[in-house]
Amino acid sequence: METDGNFRTDAYLFGEAQGRVVVSADESQTAGLEEVLHEHGVAFRVLGVWRGTI
């Protein structure tokens, strides 16, 4: 991932600046979520997958 060299990567991804949102979805809903994002021209990046238990 390329970021602005003036910011830490974690601050770039998870900072509270406008324009970035972290979204989580059940694995069964990710394809639909990605489709909606594409339909609306929203750029996104999958950061990871969590397969644990609560």
SEKETI-874727 format. One line per field, with one value per residue: residue in one letter; x, y, z of N, C-alpha, C, O in turn. Coordinates in Angstrom, 2 decimals. Atoms other than C-alpha are relative to their C-alpha. Layout:
BEGIN
type = A  ... .
n.east = X  ... .
n.north = Y  ... .
n.up = Z  ... .
ca.east = X  ... .
ca.north = Y  ... .
ca.up = Z  ... .
c.east = X  ... .
c.north = Y  ... .
c.up = Z  ... .
o.east = X  ... .
o.north = Y  ... .
o.up = Z  ... .
end
This chain:
BEGIN
type = M  E  T  D  G  N  F  R  T  D  A  Y  L  F  G  E  A  Q  G  R  V  V  V  S  A  D  E  S  Q  T  A  G  L  E  E  V  L  H  E  H  G  V  A  F  R  V  L  G  V  W  R  G  T  I .
n.east = 0.84  -0.73  0.63  -0.74  -1.15  0.08  0.90  -0.18  0.97  1.19  0.77  0.58  1.11  1.00  0.19  1.38  0.21  1.12  -0.33  -0.39  0.89  -0.26  1.28  -0.11  1.18  -0.03  -0.57  1.10  0.49  -1.07  0.18  1.04  -0.55  -0.91  0.82  0.58  -1.09  -0.32  1.12  -0.01  -1.32  -0.74  -1.27  -0.14  -1.08  0.21  -1.15  -0.28  1.09  -0.07  0.70  -0.06  1.27  0.13 .
n.north = -1.16  -1.26  -1.05  -1.26  0.23  -0.85  0.62  1.42  0.81  0.23  -1.24  -0.18  0.93  -0.01  -1.34  -0.46  -1.00  0.29  0.67  1.40  0.70  1.43  0.71  1.45  0.68  1.45  0.54  0.26  -1.27  -0.81  -0.17  -1.02  -1.29  -0.44  -0.37  -1.32  -0.98  -0.18  -0.70  -1.41  -0.57  -0.18  0.74  0.72  0.98  1.00  -0.05  1.30  0.92  0.50  1.29  0.43  0.08  -0.99 .
n.up = 0.00  0.02  -0.79  -0.07  -0.87  -1.19  -0.98  -0.31  0.73  -0.82  -0.05  1.32  0.14  -1.07  -0.52  0.00  1.03  0.89  1.25  -0.21  -0.92  -0.12  0.01  -0.13  0.49  -0.04  1.24  0.95  0.54  0.57  1.44  0.18  -0.42  1.05  1.16  -0.27  0.06  1.42  0.64  -0.40  0.28  -1.25  -0.05  -1.26  -0.09  -1.03  -0.89  -0.59  -0.31  -1.38  -0.08  -1.39  -0.71  -1.08 .
ca.east = 0.00  1.31  0.61  1.62  5.12  4.16  1.77  2.19  0.43  -1.87  -2.89  -3.50  -5.79  -7.54  -7.32  -10.50  -10.07  -13.04  -13.04  -12.00  -14.28  -13.55  -16.43  -16.86  -19.27  -20.16  -18.38  -21.76  -22.36  -18.99  -19.79  -22.96  -21.15  -18.43  -21.08  -22.79  -19.46  -18.64  -22.11  -21.57  -17.98  -16.62  -12.95  -12.22  -9.55  -9.98  -7.71  -8.05  -10.21  -11.00  -11.91  -12.02  -14.73  -16.04 .
ca.north = 0.00  3.42  6.20  9.80  9.61  12.27  9.90  6.60  3.77  3.03  6.69  6.77  3.71  4.21  7.96  9.92  12.18  12.47  10.25  6.96  4.47  0.98  -1.40  -4.98  -7.48  -11.11  -13.25  -14.10  -10.39  -9.23  -9.85  -7.77  -5.01  -4.88  -4.75  -1.76  0.03  -0.55  0.65  3.93  4.44  4.08  3.14  0.49  -1.92  -5.16  -4.92  -8.44  -11.34  -12.35  -15.98  -16.13  -16.55  -14.12 .
ca.up = 0.00  -0.88  1.58  2.00  3.49  6.05  7.87  9.67  7.82  10.77  10.99  7.25  7.41  10.73  11.32  11.87  8.86  6.54  3.49  5.08  6.74  8.05  7.34  8.47  6.96  7.37  4.77  3.19  2.51  1.18  -2.50  -2.23  -0.37  -3.02  -5.76  -4.14  -3.72  -7.40  -8.49  -6.63  -7.74  -4.21  -4.08  -1.47  -0.32  1.58  4.62  5.88  6.95  10.51  11.15  14.93  17.51  20.04 .
c.east = 0.89  -0.77  0.84  1.13  0.00  -0.83  0.41  -1.09  -1.26  -0.86  -0.70  -1.24  -1.11  -0.20  -1.44  -0.26  -1.18  0.49  0.45  -0.92  0.41  -1.35  0.29  -1.31  0.18  0.48  -1.08  -0.50  1.07  -0.17  -1.04  0.48  0.93  -0.76  -0.60  1.08  0.39  -1.08  0.03  1.37  0.84  1.27  0.11  1.17  -0.35  1.27  0.35  -1.26  0.21  -0.82  0.08  -1.39  0.00  -0.39 .
c.north = 1.23  1.04  1.27  -0.20  0.83  -0.63  -1.44  -0.79  -0.23  1.25  0.25  -0.88  0.22  1.37  0.45  1.10  -0.40  -0.71  -1.44  -0.61  -1.47  -0.69  -1.48  -0.62  -1.50  -0.51  -0.25  1.28  0.81  0.22  1.07  1.38  0.55  0.44  1.39  1.08  0.28  0.82  1.50  0.65  0.26  -0.86  -0.69  -0.96  -0.96  -0.04  -1.36  -0.80  -0.49  -1.28  -0.55  -0.18  1.03  -0.71 .
c.up = 0.00  0.79  -0.12  1.01  1.27  1.11  0.25  -0.73  0.83  0.10  -1.33  -0.16  1.00  0.63  -0.14  -1.02  -0.88  -1.25  0.15  1.05  0.02  0.16  0.21  -0.45  0.16  -1.36  -1.06  -0.66  -0.72  -1.51  -0.29  0.38  -1.08  -1.25  0.18  -0.08  -1.44  -0.70  0.28  -0.20  1.23  -0.04  1.36  -0.10  1.13  0.85  0.58  0.24  1.42  0.08  1.41  0.58  1.10  1.27 .
o.east = 1.84  -1.98  1.96  0.86  0.80  -0.87  0.88  -2.18  -2.37  -2.09  -1.82  -2.25  -2.29  -0.90  -2.22  -1.28  -1.47  1.62  0.61  -1.19  0.67  -2.14  1.24  -2.38  1.30  0.17  -0.81  -1.24  0.76  0.11  -0.85  0.15  0.85  -0.36  -0.57  0.84  0.59  -0.77  -0.37  1.58  1.67  1.20  -0.24  1.67  -0.72  2.36  1.50  -2.37  1.32  -1.99  0.36  -2.38  1.05  -0.56 .
o.north = 1.33  1.20  1.25  -0.57  0.58  -0.09  -2.13  -0.27  -0.15  1.15  0.76  -0.43  0.15  1.48  -0.17  1.79  -1.59  -0.48  -2.14  -0.02  -2.06  -0.34  -2.02  -0.02  -2.01  0.08  -0.12  1.21  1.88  1.31  1.90  2.36  1.72  1.40  2.20  2.15  1.44  1.73  2.30  1.79  1.17  -2.08  -0.11  -1.26  -0.53  -0.28  -1.61  -0.35  -0.85  -1.30  -1.73  -0.16  1.45  -0.07 .
o.up = 0.78  0.61  -0.63  2.15  2.16  2.22  -0.66  -0.94  0.29  0.11  -1.37  -0.69  0.66  1.63  -0.87  -0.95  -1.04  -1.70  -0.85  2.09  -1.04  1.03  -0.34  -0.29  0.10  -2.40  -2.25  -1.65  -1.25  -2.00  -1.18  -0.29  -1.43  -1.90  -0.75  -0.64  -1.81  -1.47  -0.56  0.21  1.24  -0.18  2.39  -1.18  2.22  0.33  0.94  -0.05  1.80  -0.30  1.60  -0.15  1.60  2.31 .
end
